[in-house]
Amino acid sequence: MPKKAKQFFSDLILVILPIILLLLIFSKLANPTMITPSDQSVTDPSEQQITEDDWWLPEWVKPFPDVIGFYGPNPNDVPEQTLKLVTFRWRDVNPQEGVYDWSILENALKQPENIYIRMENSDVIHCPEWLSKKYPDLKPIEISTYRDNFDVDSKGLFYPMWHPGFKEEFKNLLKSFKEYKFGSHPHLKFAYIPGAWQSGEFDITFVKDMKAIGMTPKDFLQWFKEMIDAYVDAFGKENAYKLMYTGQDVIPLADGDVEWRQAIGREPFRYVIEQGGSTRFGLLEKYNFRMTDMPIYGIQVENIGGIRYMITDDNSLLIADPKRFIGSESEEIDNENIPVSTYYQLKMSALKNLQVRSNVVFLGKDIWNQAPELHQYMLKTLGRNYRNSPDAWCALREGKDVYQLWSRADLGEQDGWWIRNFERWLFQREVEPDGHTVRTYYVKTPVKYNEENYEALRTDTKNGSNYIYFTVDDKFIKGGSNNIQIKVTYLDDNTSTWWIEYDASTGEPYKTSSVIKNEGLGIWKTVTFQINDATFLNRQRNNNDFRIYNGGKEDISVRFVRVIKLDQPAA
């Protein structure tokens, strides 16, 4: 071949070869990696990997009705949901003393949609005009101006609900509600209580004003319990679960009055729950900040081996009762409070909602189109318990909860708490001597209270820890021979091999799964292990059920693990 021709082909190869290599790499990144039979010595060909997260669920998993509430029309992409908010004012129902017109509620209950209600009942512009005329000493207290739920600008003047006249007239309103038997109507799912302040949401405030008229914390609690009793009577004891308390199971701020805050403590929430009521919290978009340590609710932080974990108690009064509602408002993403609506933000908000066992999530703006697969996953798993859930999961992470510092500084807190993992019937714990992990993959966000996070744990090979151990809640799986999938989301940042060792019905507590061969692409991937003989009798070290083994050569970083039941649980 002539010299020039050889040079031409040589140059051509130098140009084409990099292009071919790039095309192969992009092909790997763009498409799920199907393991070919030629790789069978390393990885079973039935295993499949996809990039990023995998929210797949079996076909038998369908959304429960009415697990989503909307502040606007029901979006077409979630036709299973029909729950609608109906808001009205005290003055709309009670325009004259002794006259009650419930037509707003009656008309809403005639529609096919199920509803929940919120009654605005303490802002001066929401109360009947005759009220102040009948009780001249009923004087409003000013908070701050705002725009109400009817798009009306309010001066922020609120009547003190504990005023004797106000209290008695509102109790008369509830007696009228009882006469119409609205509480037992099947289309009325729940109602926000006890009403107060902006948006009808309750808080411990006006402490200075209460003290000025000689009220004590004991007086306040007596009024509060009397009001809750009136609501229970209006709905009927058998329907008390429809009473969704909008306060908090945390030490109230009480306008910064430490004495009042400590005297009131958690008693309001405790009383509502003991009377059979439900609850609605907000701001789980601030997933590091809200609903971390609330023992009456059924959630508290436990220090295990020097690491703080958030533990959810399925046997608590609130969570164990299938009738009760656990609501969470998630409307603040993409507004001035949380101006970031990334997939990451939505994902962590959804996981926190699921860990705290929310069974109703209230959505505002149509933000979930940014994460349709995650949205469908949330819809299909909300409201499920360990008996009927298709999956259990663990998000391996540590987030800094600065709420504890913010709300307890006067009690001696010096810093926020680092809390490990979001867990839903799947638990990761440190195990001696080979199961110690290191938090990794630091994420800093611009969202207030969500700033600092480590979104993965890794093994610690150099110190002799090559395993990450997991326990499946015995209430979810224990015994038998179970047909499951285990999905592991990990960082493919080396070319080593790794696998799972699980407690099998064959009698092997450390049976080896198929083996995964990494590609060193430096991306997050999810691999699915098909297992048809899981028994999970807690026969591994420290009563665990399975462990991820990094192969003994290179560390593995893992951020999410799911255990999925492929067979539908018996009803």
C-alpha positions as CSV (number, residue, x, y, z in Angstrom):
1,M,0.0,0.0,0.0
2,P,1.4,3.4,-0.9
3,K,2.8,5.4,2.0
4,K,0.2,8.2,1.6
5,A,-2.7,5.7,1.7
6,K,-1.3,4.1,4.8
7,Q,-1.1,7.5,6.5
8,F,-4.6,8.3,5.4
9,F,-6.1,5.1,6.9
10,S,-4.0,5.6,10.0
11,D,-5.4,9.1,10.4
12,L,-8.9,7.9,9.7
13,I,-8.7,5.3,12.5
14,L,-7.5,7.9,14.9
15,V,-10.5,10.0,14.1
16,I,-13.1,7.2,14.0
17,L,-12.0,5.1,17.0
18,P,-12.7,7.8,19.6
19,I,-16.1,8.4,18.0
20,I,-17.0,4.7,18.3
21,L,-15.9,4.6,21.9
22,L,-17.9,7.7,22.7
23,L,-21.0,6.2,21.1
24,L,-20.6,3.0,23.1
25,I,-20.3,5.0,26.4
26,F,-23.4,7.1,25.6
27,S,-25.3,4.0,24.7
28,K,-24.5,2.5,28.1
29,L,-25.6,5.7,29.8
30,A,-28.8,6.2,27.8
31,N,-30.2,2.6,28.0
32,P,-30.8,0.1,30.7
33,T,-27.9,-2.3,30.9
34,M,-29.2,-5.8,30.1
35,I,-26.7,-8.4,31.2
36,T,-25.9,-10.7,28.4
37,P,-25.4,-14.5,28.6
38,S,-21.6,-14.1,28.1
39,D,-21.5,-12.3,31.5
40,Q,-23.2,-15.2,33.2
41,S,-20.1,-16.1,35.2
42,V,-20.2,-12.7,36.9
43,T,-23.9,-11.7,36.8
44,D,-27.0,-13.7,36.3
45,P,-28.6,-12.7,33.0
46,S,-32.0,-12.3,34.6
47,E,-30.6,-9.3,36.6
48,Q,-31.2,-5.9,35.1
49,Q,-29.8,-2.5,35.9
50,I,-31.1,1.0,35.2
51,T,-29.5,4.4,35.8
52,E,-30.6,6.5,38.8
53,D,-33.7,5.5,40.9
54,D,-36.2,2.7,40.1
55,W,-39.7,3.2,41.3
56,W,-41.2,0.1,39.8
57,L,-44.1,-1.7,41.6
58,P,-46.0,-4.9,40.7
59,E,-49.1,-4.6,38.6
60,W,-51.3,-5.5,41.6
61,V,-50.4,-2.2,43.4
62,K,-53.1,0.4,42.8
63,P,-53.6,3.8,44.5
64,F,-56.0,4.0,47.4
65,P,-58.8,6.5,46.9
66,D,-58.5,9.9,48.5
67,V,-54.9,10.0,49.5
68,I,-54.3,13.3,47.8
69,G,-56.1,16.6,48.5
70,F,-56.0,19.5,46.0
71,Y,-56.2,23.2,46.5
72,G,-57.5,23.5,43.0
73,P,-59.2,21.3,40.4
74,N,-58.3,17.7,40.4
75,P,-55.5,17.2,37.8
76,N,-56.4,14.8,35.0
77,D,-53.2,12.7,35.6
78,V,-54.5,11.4,38.9
79,P,-58.1,10.4,38.1
80,E,-58.1,8.0,41.1
81,Q,-58.2,10.9,43.5
82,T,-61.4,12.8,44.2
83,L,-60.7,14.5,47.5
84,K,-61.7,18.2,47.4
85,L,-61.3,21.1,49.9
86,V,-64.4,23.1,50.9
87,T,-63.6,26.2,52.8
88,F,-66.3,28.4,54.4
89,R,-66.5,31.2,57.0
90,W,-68.5,31.2,60.3
91,R,-70.4,34.3,59.0
92,D,-71.5,32.3,55.9
93,V,-73.2,29.7,58.1
94,N,-74.4,31.8,61.0
95,P,-75.4,35.2,59.5
96,Q,-77.8,36.0,62.3
97,E,-77.9,35.0,65.9
98,G,-79.6,31.6,66.2
99,V,-79.9,31.3,62.3
100,Y,-77.8,28.6,60.7
101,D,-77.5,28.1,56.9
102,W,-75.4,25.1,56.0
103,S,-76.2,25.2,52.2
104,I,-72.5,25.5,51.3
105,L,-71.8,22.2,53.0
106,E,-75.0,20.5,51.9
107,N,-74.4,21.4,48.2
108,A,-70.8,20.1,48.4
109,L,-72.0,16.8,49.9
110,K,-74.4,16.3,47.0
111,Q,-71.6,16.2,44.6
112,P,-69.8,12.9,43.7
113,E,-66.5,14.0,45.1
114,N,-65.4,13.3,48.6
115,I,-64.6,16.4,50.5
116,Y,-62.7,17.8,53.5
117,I,-63.7,21.0,55.2
118,R,-62.0,24.0,56.7
119,M,-64.0,26.7,58.5
120,E,-62.4,30.1,59.0
121,N,-63.6,31.1,62.5
122,S,-61.6,33.7,64.3
123,D,-60.5,36.5,62.0
124,V,-62.9,39.4,62.5
125,I,-63.7,39.4,58.7
126,H,-64.7,35.7,59.0
127,C,-67.0,36.0,62.0
128,P,-70.6,37.1,62.1
129,E,-71.1,40.9,62.6
130,W,-73.7,40.3,65.3
131,L,-71.0,38.6,67.5
132,S,-69.2,41.8,68.5
133,K,-72.5,43.7,69.0
134,K,-73.7,41.0,71.4
135,Y,-70.4,41.0,73.3
136,P,-69.0,44.5,73.4
137,D,-66.0,43.4,75.5
138,L,-64.9,40.9,72.7
139,K,-61.9,42.8,71.4
140,P,-59.7,41.5,68.6
141,I,-55.9,41.0,68.8
142,E,-53.7,42.0,66.0
143,I,-51.2,39.6,64.5
144,S,-50.2,40.7,61.0
145,T,-51.9,41.4,57.7
146,Y,-52.3,38.6,55.2
147,R,-54.4,37.5,52.2
148,D,-57.0,34.9,53.2
149,N,-58.3,31.8,51.4
150,F,-61.0,33.9,49.7
151,D,-58.4,36.3,48.2
152,V,-59.4,39.0,50.6
153,D,-56.8,41.2,52.3
154,S,-57.1,40.9,56.1
155,K,-55.8,43.3,58.7
156,G,-54.9,40.4,60.8
157,L,-57.3,41.1,63.6
158,F,-58.5,37.9,65.4
159,Y,-60.9,37.3,68.2
160,P,-59.6,35.4,71.2
161,M,-61.5,32.1,71.0
162,W,-61.4,31.6,74.7
163,H,-63.6,34.6,75.4
164,P,-66.7,33.2,77.2
165,G,-69.1,34.7,74.7
166,F,-67.1,33.6,71.6
167,K,-66.7,30.1,73.1
168,E,-70.4,29.6,73.8
169,E,-71.6,30.9,70.4
170,F,-69.1,28.7,68.6
171,K,-70.3,25.7,70.6
172,N,-73.9,26.6,69.5
173,L,-72.6,26.5,65.9
174,L,-71.2,23.0,66.5
175,K,-74.5,21.9,68.1
176,S,-76.3,22.9,64.9
177,F,-73.7,20.9,62.8
178,K,-74.6,17.9,65.0
179,E,-78.3,18.3,64.3
180,Y,-77.7,17.9,60.6
181,K,-75.6,14.7,61.2
182,F,-72.8,16.0,58.8
183,G,-70.2,14.1,60.8
184,S,-71.5,10.7,59.7
185,H,-71.9,11.6,56.0
186,P,-69.7,9.3,53.9
187,H,-68.6,12.0,51.6
188,L,-67.2,14.1,54.4
189,K,-63.8,12.6,55.0
190,F,-62.4,15.0,57.6
191,A,-62.4,18.5,59.0
192,Y,-59.6,20.8,60.1
193,I,-59.9,21.7,63.8
194,P,-60.0,23.6,66.0
195,G,-59.7,26.6,63.7
196,A,-57.9,29.8,64.5
197,W,-55.6,32.4,63.2
198,Q,-54.4,32.6,59.6
199,S,-55.8,29.9,57.3
200,G,-57.7,28.3,60.2
201,E,-54.5,26.6,61.5
202,F,-54.0,26.3,65.2
203,D,-51.0,27.5,67.2
204,I,-50.2,28.5,70.8
205,T,-50.1,32.2,70.5
206,F,-51.4,35.4,72.1
207,V,-49.7,34.3,75.3
208,K,-49.1,37.9,76.4
209,D,-52.7,38.7,75.9
210,M,-53.9,35.7,77.8
211,K,-51.6,36.5,80.7
212,A,-52.8,40.1,80.7
213,I,-56.3,38.9,81.5
214,G,-55.1,36.6,84.2
215,M,-55.2,33.3,82.2
216,T,-52.8,30.5,83.2
217,P,-51.6,27.5,81.1
218,K,-54.1,25.4,83.1
219,D,-56.9,27.8,82.1
220,F,-55.8,27.6,78.4
221,L,-55.7,23.7,78.5
222,Q,-59.1,23.6,80.1
223,W,-60.6,25.8,77.3
224,F,-58.8,23.7,74.7
225,K,-60.1,20.4,76.0
226,E,-63.6,21.9,76.3
227,M,-63.4,22.9,72.6
228,I,-62.2,19.5,71.5
229,D,-65.0,17.8,73.4
230,A,-67.5,20.0,71.6
231,Y,-66.1,18.9,68.3
232,V,-66.2,15.3,69.2
233,D,-69.8,15.7,70.3
234,A,-70.7,17.4,67.0
235,F,-69.2,14.7,64.9
236,G,-70.1,11.8,67.2
237,K,-67.6,9.7,69.0
238,E,-67.6,7.1,66.3
239,N,-66.5,9.8,63.8
240,A,-63.9,11.4,66.0
241,Y,-61.2,10.2,63.5
242,K,-62.6,12.8,61.1
243,L,-61.3,15.6,63.3
244,M,-57.9,16.6,61.9
245,Y,-56.0,18.7,64.4
246,T,-53.8,21.4,62.8
247,G,-51.5,21.9,65.8
248,Q,-48.3,20.2,66.6
249,D,-47.0,17.3,68.7
250,V,-43.9,19.3,69.6
251,I,-43.2,21.7,72.5
252,P,-45.1,24.8,71.3
253,L,-43.3,28.1,70.9
254,A,-45.9,29.9,72.9
255,D,-44.7,33.3,71.8
256,G,-41.3,32.6,73.3
257,D,-42.7,32.2,76.8
258,V,-40.7,29.3,78.2
259,E,-42.8,28.9,81.3
260,W,-46.0,28.6,79.2
261,R,-44.3,26.4,76.7
262,Q,-43.2,23.9,79.2
263,A,-46.5,24.0,81.1
264,I,-48.5,23.3,78.0
265,G,-46.0,20.8,76.5
266,R,-47.5,18.2,74.3
267,E,-50.8,18.1,76.1
268,P,-53.1,19.6,73.3
269,F,-51.9,17.0,70.8
270,R,-52.1,14.2,73.4
271,Y,-55.7,15.1,74.2
272,V,-56.8,15.1,70.6
273,I,-55.3,11.7,69.9
274,E,-56.7,10.2,73.1
275,Q,-60.2,11.4,72.1
276,G,-59.8,9.6,68.8
277,G,-58.8,12.5,66.5
278,S,-56.5,12.7,63.6
279,T,-53.8,15.1,62.6
280,R,-52.4,17.3,59.8
281,F,-48.9,18.6,59.7
282,G,-47.1,20.8,57.2
283,L,-43.7,21.6,55.8
284,L,-42.4,18.1,55.2
285,E,-40.8,19.7,52.2
286,K,-38.3,20.7,55.0
287,Y,-37.6,17.1,55.3
288,N,-34.6,17.5,57.7
289,F,-36.6,19.8,59.9
290,R,-40.1,18.6,60.6
291,M,-41.6,15.6,62.3
292,T,-38.4,14.0,63.6
293,D,-39.0,13.6,67.4
294,M,-42.7,13.4,68.3
295,P,-43.4,10.5,70.7
296,I,-47.1,11.0,71.1
297,Y,-47.5,10.9,67.3
298,G,-45.5,7.7,67.2
299,I,-42.1,9.0,66.1
300,Q,-39.0,9.6,68.1
301,V,-35.3,9.8,67.9
302,E,-33.3,7.0,69.5
303,N,-29.5,7.0,70.0
304,I,-28.3,3.6,68.9
305,G,-24.5,3.0,69.1
306,G,-23.8,6.8,69.1
307,I,-26.0,7.4,66.0
308,R,-29.4,9.0,66.1
309,Y,-32.1,7.2,64.2
310,M,-35.7,8.4,63.6
311,I,-38.0,5.5,64.7
312,T,-41.6,5.2,63.6
313,D,-43.9,3.2,65.9
314,D,-46.6,1.4,64.0
315,N,-48.3,0.5,67.3
316,S,-48.9,4.1,68.4
317,L,-52.5,5.2,68.9
318,L,-52.5,7.4,65.8
319,I,-50.6,5.2,63.3
320,A,-52.1,1.8,64.4
321,D,-55.7,3.0,63.8
322,P,-56.5,2.4,60.1
323,K,-59.4,4.9,60.3
324,R,-57.4,7.9,61.4
325,F,-56.0,10.4,59.0
326,I,-52.4,11.5,58.9
327,G,-52.2,14.5,56.7
328,S,-49.3,16.5,55.4
329,E,-49.4,19.7,53.5
330,S,-46.7,19.9,50.8
331,E,-47.8,23.0,49.0
332,E,-44.7,25.2,49.7
333,I,-42.3,23.8,47.1
334,D,-41.8,26.3,44.3
335,N,-42.9,29.4,46.3
336,E,-41.1,32.0,48.3
337,N,-40.4,29.6,51.2
338,I,-38.9,26.7,49.1
339,P,-38.0,28.2,45.7
340,V,-36.5,24.9,44.6
341,S,-38.6,22.2,43.1
342,T,-35.9,19.8,41.9
343,Y,-36.4,16.1,41.6
344,Y,-34.1,15.7,44.6
345,Q,-36.3,18.0,46.7
346,L,-39.5,16.2,45.6
347,K,-38.0,12.8,46.3
348,M,-36.8,13.6,49.8
349,S,-40.2,15.2,50.6
350,A,-42.0,12.1,49.4
351,L,-39.8,9.7,51.4
352,K,-40.3,11.7,54.6
353,N,-44.0,11.7,54.1
354,L,-44.0,7.9,53.6
355,Q,-41.7,7.3,56.7
356,V,-44.1,9.2,59.0
357,R,-47.0,7.1,57.6
358,S,-48.9,10.0,55.9
359,N,-52.0,8.8,54.3
360,V,-53.2,12.1,52.9
361,V,-50.9,14.6,51.2
362,F,-52.2,18.0,50.2
363,L,-50.7,19.4,47.0
364,G,-50.8,22.9,45.7
365,K,-49.1,23.8,42.4
366,D,-48.7,21.3,39.7
367,I,-45.1,20.5,40.5
368,W,-45.1,16.8,40.4
369,N,-45.0,16.6,36.6
370,Q,-41.3,17.1,37.1
371,A,-41.1,13.6,38.6
372,P,-44.0,11.6,37.2
373,E,-42.6,8.1,38.2
374,L,-42.0,9.2,41.7
375,H,-45.4,10.8,41.9
376,Q,-47.1,7.6,40.8
377,Y,-45.0,5.7,43.3
378,M,-46.1,8.0,46.1
379,L,-49.8,7.7,45.0
380,K,-49.6,3.9,45.1
381,T,-47.9,3.6,48.4
382,L,-49.6,6.3,50.5
383,G,-51.9,5.0,53.2
384,R,-50.5,1.5,53.2
385,N,-49.3,-0.3,56.3
386,Y,-47.0,-3.2,56.8
387,R,-49.8,-5.7,56.0
388,N,-50.6,-4.4,52.6
389,S,-47.5,-2.5,51.5
390,P,-45.8,-3.8,48.4
391,D,-42.4,-2.7,49.6
392,A,-40.1,-1.8,52.5
393,W,-37.2,0.6,52.0
394,C,-34.3,2.4,53.5
395,A,-32.8,5.7,52.3
396,L,-29.2,5.6,53.6
397,R,-28.4,9.1,54.6
398,E,-27.7,11.6,57.3
399,G,-29.4,15.0,57.5
400,K,-28.9,17.8,60.0
401,D,-32.1,18.5,61.9
402,V,-31.7,22.1,63.2
403,Y,-35.2,22.2,64.5
404,Q,-34.0,20.7,67.8
405,L,-31.7,23.7,68.2
406,W,-34.2,26.2,67.0
407,S,-37.0,25.0,69.3
408,R,-35.0,23.8,72.3
409,A,-32.1,26.2,72.7
410,D,-33.6,27.3,76.1
411,L,-33.5,23.7,77.2
412,G,-29.8,23.4,76.6
413,E,-29.5,22.2,73.0
414,Q,-26.2,23.3,71.6
415,D,-26.5,22.2,68.0
416,G,-28.8,20.5,65.5
417,W,-29.1,16.7,65.5
418,W,-27.6,14.6,62.7
419,I,-30.3,12.0,62.0
420,R,-29.5,8.8,60.0
421,N,-31.7,7.3,57.4
422,F,-35.3,7.5,56.3
423,E,-36.7,4.0,56.9
424,R,-40.0,2.3,56.1
425,W,-40.0,-1.3,57.5
426,L,-36.3,-1.8,56.4
427,F,-33.6,-0.8,58.8
428,Q,-29.8,-0.4,58.5
429,R,-27.7,-0.5,61.7
430,E,-24.0,-0.6,62.4
431,V,-22.8,-4.2,63.2
432,E,-19.6,-5.3,64.9
433,P,-17.0,-6.0,63.7
434,D,-17.5,-5.9,59.9
435,G,-20.6,-3.8,59.3
436,H,-19.5,-0.2,60.0
437,T,-20.4,2.4,57.4
438,V,-19.2,5.9,56.6
439,R,-21.6,8.7,55.6
440,T,-20.7,10.0,52.1
441,Y,-22.0,12.0,49.1
442,Y,-22.4,15.3,50.8
443,V,-25.2,17.5,49.4
444,K,-25.6,21.2,50.1
445,T,-28.9,22.7,49.1
446,P,-30.1,26.3,49.0
447,V,-33.3,25.4,50.8
448,K,-33.5,26.7,54.4
449,Y,-33.5,23.9,57.0
450,N,-32.5,21.3,54.3
451,E,-29.0,22.7,53.8
452,E,-26.7,19.8,54.9
453,N,-27.2,16.2,53.9
454,Y,-25.1,13.1,53.3
455,E,-27.1,11.1,50.8
456,A,-25.4,7.7,51.0
457,L,-23.5,5.4,53.2
458,R,-20.4,3.4,52.1
459,T,-18.5,0.4,53.4
460,D,-15.1,1.0,55.1
461,T,-12.8,-1.6,53.6
462,K,-9.6,-0.1,55.0
463,N,-10.9,-0.6,58.5
464,G,-12.1,-4.1,57.9
465,S,-15.8,-3.3,57.3
466,N,-17.0,-4.7,53.9
467,Y,-20.7,-5.1,54.7
468,I,-23.9,-3.0,55.0
469,Y,-26.4,-4.9,57.1
470,F,-30.2,-4.7,56.9
471,T,-33.2,-6.0,58.9
472,V,-36.6,-6.3,57.4
473,D,-39.4,-5.5,59.9
474,D,-40.8,-8.9,61.1
475,K,-44.3,-7.5,60.6
476,F,-43.5,-7.1,56.9
477,I,-41.7,-10.4,56.2
478,K,-40.7,-13.2,58.6
479,G,-40.6,-16.9,57.7
480,G,-41.9,-18.8,54.8
481,S,-40.3,-18.7,51.3
482,N,-40.9,-15.3,49.8
483,N,-40.8,-14.2,46.1
484,I,-39.2,-10.8,46.3
485,Q,-37.0,-8.3,44.6
486,I,-34.3,-6.3,46.3
487,K,-33.4,-3.1,44.5
488,V,-30.1,-1.4,45.4
489,T,-29.2,2.1,44.2
490,Y,-25.4,2.5,44.3
491,L,-22.6,4.5,42.9
492,D,-20.9,2.7,40.0
493,D,-17.4,4.2,40.6
494,N,-15.1,1.2,40.2
495,T,-14.8,-2.1,38.3
496,S,-15.1,-4.5,41.2
497,T,-17.8,-7.1,41.8
498,W,-20.3,-7.2,44.7
499,W,-23.4,-9.1,45.8
500,I,-26.1,-9.6,48.5
501,E,-26.0,-12.4,51.1
502,Y,-29.5,-13.1,52.4
503,D,-31.3,-15.4,54.9
504,A,-32.9,-18.1,52.7
505,S,-35.6,-20.7,53.2
506,T,-33.1,-23.3,52.2
507,G,-31.5,-23.0,55.6
508,E,-28.6,-20.8,54.5
509,P,-28.5,-17.6,56.5
510,Y,-25.9,-16.1,54.1
511,K,-27.0,-17.4,50.8
512,T,-25.3,-15.5,47.9
513,S,-27.2,-13.7,45.3
514,S,-26.1,-13.3,41.7
515,V,-22.9,-11.1,41.4
516,I,-22.8,-7.6,40.0
517,K,-19.9,-6.4,37.9
518,N,-19.4,-2.7,38.1
519,E,-18.4,-0.7,35.0
520,G,-16.7,2.3,36.6
521,L,-19.0,4.9,34.9
522,G,-19.1,7.1,38.0
523,I,-23.0,7.3,37.9
524,W,-25.8,6.2,40.3
525,K,-27.5,3.0,39.1
526,T,-30.1,0.7,40.5
527,V,-29.7,-3.1,40.2
528,T,-32.5,-5.5,40.8
529,F,-32.0,-8.9,42.5
530,Q,-34.6,-11.5,41.9
531,I,-35.0,-13.8,45.0
532,N,-37.6,-16.5,45.3
533,D,-36.6,-18.1,48.7
534,A,-36.2,-15.2,51.1
535,T,-37.3,-16.2,54.7
536,F,-35.7,-13.4,56.8
537,L,-35.7,-15.1,60.1
538,N,-33.1,-12.7,61.5
539,R,-30.4,-15.3,61.5
540,Q,-27.5,-13.1,60.4
541,R,-25.3,-11.2,62.8
542,N,-27.2,-8.9,65.2
543,N,-30.5,-10.5,64.0
544,N,-30.2,-9.0,60.5
545,D,-31.8,-10.5,57.4
546,F,-29.4,-9.6,54.5
547,R,-26.2,-7.7,53.9
548,I,-24.5,-6.1,50.9
549,Y,-21.0,-7.3,50.5
550,N,-18.6,-5.1,48.5
551,G,-16.5,-8.0,47.4
552,G,-13.6,-7.2,49.7
553,K,-11.6,-5.1,47.4
554,E,-13.3,-1.7,46.8
555,D,-15.9,0.2,48.8
556,I,-19.5,0.5,47.7
557,S,-21.6,3.6,48.3
558,V,-25.4,2.9,48.6
559,R,-28.1,5.4,48.9
560,F,-31.4,3.5,48.6
561,V,-32.5,-0.1,49.1
562,R,-36.0,-1.5,48.5
563,V,-37.5,-4.9,49.3
564,I,-40.5,-5.6,47.0
565,K,-43.1,-8.3,47.5
566,L,-43.9,-9.7,44.1
567,D,-47.0,-11.6,45.3
568,Q,-50.0,-9.6,46.6
569,P,-50.4,-10.0,50.4
570,A,-53.6,-11.6,51.5
571,A,-56.3,-9.1,52.4
